[in-house]
């Protein structure tokens, strides 16, 4: 049989791919590209979800003070409510706010119209607790109420007189007053002023006498009459 001669070009050149093979290869490339794109998109999405940038210093500096987070606003409102409740409690319970009061006696004058005899009558007053002696003497400077004056009671103590200090040492009440104690203190008026102070001080336990000074200086008389007084006195004048 005669030999069939092979075409040398067919032996050297590769065989052409069939149309089916080309289609399969192209589809595989598209699927791979799509999968890569999906993976890239997934990674970007995760990064975006986790990204939470901290506010810059500039933003912090220019943040408005009145703008508070919701939680801070709730806390602030609660604090305001508590303060308002405390204010209302104080209004409803005034005893908790007021200073403790004590009762003292301050002695004023009653004059018998027929005989002219002077009596020293105690009037009870509520004063802040603390230096009860000084507070009772300050009542003398404040004077009587209108109703008490209408009933005929008097006071020889001028309202301008100040009580600088009042302490008790060794049974003596040492009282320092302003110079007003001598203002227009003639005759019995000067004596009455000293006696009002004397009786008022004697109400306190342990007080046996008084010694009066004016602006911290010792004086031998009260008023313009020049009557000598030897301090301390242990009896009314």
ABEGO torsion letter per residue (X at the ends): XBBBBBBAAAAABBBBBBAAAAAAAAAAAAAAAAAAAAAAAAAAAAAAAABBBBBBAAAAAABBAABBBAAAAAAAAAAAAAAAAAAAAAAABAAAABBBBBBBBBBBBBBBAAAGBBBBBBBBBBBBBEBAAAAAAAAAAAEBBAAAAAAGBBBABBAABBBABBBBBGGBBBBBBBAAAABGBBEAAAAAAAAAAAAAAAABBGBABBBBBBGGBBBABBEAAGBBBBOBBABBX
